[in-house]
Amino acid sequence: MKYVMTLFWTLIFGFVVGFIGSKLVKLDFNVQATLTVSVIFGILLNLVPLVLPKDPSSIRQKRTTQRKCWVVLFFALFCNVDV
């Protein structure tokens, strides 16, 4: 049910954004294009939780590793240090 409600609200927000955007650029409101973009965005939005990792500790560990990599990269590029 949460996927249906997410898709429903994505459609509503998509129509609002599409209507306001079409008026800002002084074009006619295209229902078909707005509906298509909203549905695609809603489906992608529903897939995001499936892709995200479920264990928060693995995220912290990845961030620490990524920070170390960025520090090494920074020093290698900007401080003329051989790694």
Helices and strands as residue ranges (DSSP letters): H 2-24, H 31-51, H 56-78
